[in-house]
Amino acid sequence: MADIVGVRFKRAGRIYYFDPVGIELEANDHVVVKTAHGLEIGQVVIAPKQVLASELTEPLKSVVRKAEPEDIERVQEFADKEREALAEC
């Protein structure tokens, strides 16, 4: 059996699965994970659960850590700047 957690990066985006590596996580927690684009913050939308290892099609990447309040504030600042830049264009 393997532990998995479902993480979403955008409000209505696709759900990606990661290995929680023993970190206590619940739905709506924010986590930092390593992706092809580097470290990103996502929101847990599927609480940790166990699945059969045979159901996994590829090795899971691991959750790096829970996101800290500073991480979440920084993401919000970038989103605000993105909206401002879009309005100016």
QUIWOLIN-V211046 format. One line per field, one symbol per residue. ss: DSSP state (H for helix, E for strand, - for the rest). psi: psi as a letter, one per 30 degrees, with the letter a starting at -180 (. if undefined). burial: I if it has 9 or more other C-alpha atoms within 8 Angstrom, else O. A space follows every 10 residues. Layout:
# QUIWOLIN-V211046
ss=???
psi=???
burial=???
This chain:
# QUIWOLIN-V211046
ss=-EEEEEEE-- ----EEEEE- ---------E EEEEE--EEE EEEEEEEEEE E-HHH----- EEEEEE--HH HHHHHHHHHH HHHHHHHH-
psi=kkklkkkkfl egllkkklkf hgkjllkfkk lklkafgakl klkkfjlklk lkeffkflkk llkelkklee eeeeeeeeee eeeeeeee.
burial=OOIIIIIIIO OOOOIOIIII OOOOIIIOII IIIIOOOOOI IIIIIIIIOO IOOOOOOOOO IIIOOIIOOO IIOOIOOOOO OOOOOOOOO
